[in-house]
Amino acid sequence: MVKTNDALGQSEPFLDFQERLSLVAPVDRPVLLMGERGTGKELAANRLHFLSKRWQGPFVTLNCATLSPTLIESELFGHDKGAFTGADRRKIGRFEVADGGTLFLDEIGSIPLEAQEKILRVVEYSSFERVGSSSPIEVDVRIVGATNEDLLTMAELGRFKRDLLDRLSFEVLFLPPLRYRGEDIMLLANHFASRMSFELNREVDVSFTRAAVKSLEEYHWMGNVRELKNVVERAVYRSEAGEISEIIFDPFVSPYENLNPVALPDTATPEQNIRQKEKPEVTSTTQLSFKEATRQFEISILREVLLVHRHNQKKAASSLGLSYDQFRGKLRKYATELLY
């Protein structure tokens, strides 16, 4: 078992990733971390740094997606006083701050091409100039980049410099999504539950009912570990006793009818609009009655098909003629009702 803060797991994909990370960490070369959102790319970069020869140096992070194209060069390379309007003093950039250590560039695909050219120069020559200065600054920095975008396709489309991609990809590590780490789901869930219970000053031990465990293990975690953490913490704070039986996957699901839905663009043809107007109007009472009847029917069908296929969601979806994503959407819609 490997643990680094919330990097906790015992599944084969998780342990394989950690082994590959440990292998490349001491090699003083750039590394790219590829993975979906919420898979723990910053935790992985942090571990790369502390397993490297640079562990006593600084570990500096920058989320490139949060900065406008006009600010990112200043953040990366710094600027001299008077370099542009509002530059009333010298600013030290992240590359200078990270000298002797590691610079973690999260969402690296968001960096504009002009800044990519300057990063390429740092990788090749270990030097750069601050914005508004022509004096070169020497640095010794290891770059670790991270993204959930397809950088190869971006390079083919001219949105990411191929030369920079080649130099940053000495090693490319792919973080496994949580849905491929079945053995780790309850390990992480119990970890997050215990921590949340401690934060709330609760003295009872936290546990999950069998239905709650089944629900957590069969959910398609598109938000990965970050989503699991939110779901579990929400379940802990909403439960009064130590046993958790209710799991709310989607906090935006309302128990009330939405009387003011968001207006969507009208894509119907004029002929379709005419036919729609010709249909007799249904009273609101009939609408509510029909909606509730439909809801109860769908819940009943979902329970039955999950039971028949022993909670194999792909088989259940196929038997209903639904895609896996459509079926998962139904499960999320009725998550609370299906727990009982």
CORVEN-V899765 format. One record per residue. N is the residue number from 1. PSI is psi as a letter, one per 40 degrees, with the letter a starting at -180 (NA if undefined). BURIAL is 1 if it has 24 or more other C-alpha atoms within 12 Angstrom, else 0. Layout:
n=<N N>
psi=<PSI PSI>
burial=<BURIAL BURIAL>
This chain:
n=<1 2 3 4 5 6 7 8 9 10 11 12 13 14 15 16 17 18 19 20 21 22 23 24 25 26 27 28 29 30 31 32 33 34 35 36 37 38 39 40 41 42 43 44 45 46 47 48 49 50 51 52 53 54 55 56 57 58 59 60 61 62 63 64 65 66 67 68 69 70 71 72 73 74 75 76 77 78 79 80 81 82 83 84 85 86 87 88 89 90 91 92 93 94 95 96 97 98 99 100 101 102 103 104 105 106 107 108 109 110 111 112 113 114 115 116 117 118 119 120 121 122 123 124 125 126 127 128 129 130 131 132 133 134 135 136 137 138 139 140 141 142 143 144 145 146 147 148 149 150 151 152 153 154 155 156 157 158 159 160 161 162 163 164 165 166 167 168 169 170 171 172 173 174 175 176 177 178 179 180 181 182 183 184 185 186 187 188 189 190 191 192 193 194 195 196 197 198 199 200 201 202 203 204 205 206 207 208 209 210 211 212 213 214 215 216 217 218 219 220 221 222 223 224 225 226 227 228 229 230 231 232 233 234 235 236 237 238 239 240 241 242 243 244 245 246 247 248 249 250 251 252 253 254 255 256 257 258 259 260 261 262 263 264 265 266 267 268 269 270 271 272 273 274 275 276 277 278 279 280 281 282 283 284 285 286 287 288 289 290 291 292 293 294 295 296 297 298 299 300 301 302 303 304 305 306 307 308 309 310 311 312 313 314 315 316 317 318 319 320 321 322 323 324 325 326 327 328 329 330 331 332 333 334 335 336 337 338 339 340>
psi=<h h h g b e g h i e i d d d d d d d d d d d d e d e h g i i i h h h i i i e e f d d d d d d d d d e e i e e d e i i h h i h h d e e i i d e d d d d d d e i i i h e d i h e g e i h h h i d d d d e h e a h h h g i f d e e h i d d d d d d d d d d d d e f i i i i h e i e h i h h i g h h h h i i i e i g d d d d d d e e e h h d d d d d d e f d h h h h h h i d e e f d e e d d d d d d d d d d d d d d d e f h e i i h i i i d d d d d d d d e i g g d e a d d d d d d d d d d d d d e h d a e h h d h h h d h e e h i e i h h e g i h h i i h e i i d d d d d d d d e h i i h i d d d d d d d d d d d d d d d d d d d d d d d d d e f f h d d d d d d d e f i i d d d d d d d d d d f d d d e e NA>
burial=<0 0 0 0 0 1 1 1 1 0 1 0 0 1 0 0 1 1 0 1 1 0 0 1 1 0 0 1 1 1 1 1 1 1 1 1 1 1 1 1 1 1 1 1 1 1 1 1 1 0 1 1 0 1 0 0 0 1 1 1 1 1 1 1 0 0 0 0 0 0 1 1 1 1 1 1 1 1 1 1 0 0 0 0 0 0 0 0 0 0 1 1 1 1 1 1 1 1 1 1 1 1 1 1 1 1 1 1 1 1 1 1 1 0 1 1 0 1 1 1 0 1 1 1 0 0 1 1 1 1 1 0 0 0 0 0 1 0 1 1 1 1 1 1 1 1 1 1 1 1 1 0 0 0 0 0 0 0 0 1 1 0 0 1 1 0 1 1 1 0 1 1 1 1 1 1 1 1 1 1 1 1 1 1 1 1 1 1 1 1 1 1 1 1 1 1 1 0 0 0 0 0 0 0 0 1 1 1 0 0 0 1 1 1 1 1 1 1 1 1 1 0 0 1 1 1 1 1 1 1 1 1 1 1 1 1 1 0 1 0 0 1 1 1 1 1 1 1 1 1 0 0 0 0 0 0 0 0 0 0 0 0 0 0 0 0 0 0 0 0 0 0 0 0 0 0 0 0 0 0 0 0 0 0 0 0 0 0 0 0 0 0 0 0 0 0 0 0 1 0 0 1 1 0 1 1 0 0 0 0 0 1 1 1 0 1 1 0 0 0 0 0 0 0 0 0 1 1 0 1 1 1 1 1 1 1 1 1 1 0>
